[in-house]
Amino acid sequence: MKKELLVVILGSFILGLVITGGVWTANNALNLQKGKNPKINSKSQPLVNVSPTPTLSPFFLTIIKPENQSISNTNQIVVSGNTLPNLPVVLIWENGEDIIQSDSAGNFDDEVSLISGVNDISVTVYSQNGNQVTKKIGLVYSKEGI
């Protein structure tokens, strides 16, 4: 009998705390909707209007030439493209790799030597905050006339 009474009292106490917490939370939410914040007194400092941060140019990589899935009859081609200015650009192909930098307009180009058959070329540009964008193109080098 004493155990049941203790459980009922403890349960009632917990239920009362839950209801009180719900009422308090609902009251604060209504006050915030009405523009009243009970945590801010009328003598507080006004909010400072902060101007928005300038938006950065979107990070991108465009490969201008050669076209993906094109065929070449020369074993040397120039890979060129565009990105943001002064960023490192990494080119990796079947038998080599190179690290170059885009110029002040964001343009880059590099000569790549092809092997006979299918060549996969990967171009990756790295932003100053560590982001990267990679584009891959496939080329076929054939000595035969096209």
Summary of the structure (lengths in Angstrom):
residues: 146
radius of gyration: 32.8
end to end distance: 99.3
largest distance: 101.7
contacts: 324
relative contact order: 0.16
helix: 22%
strand: 38%
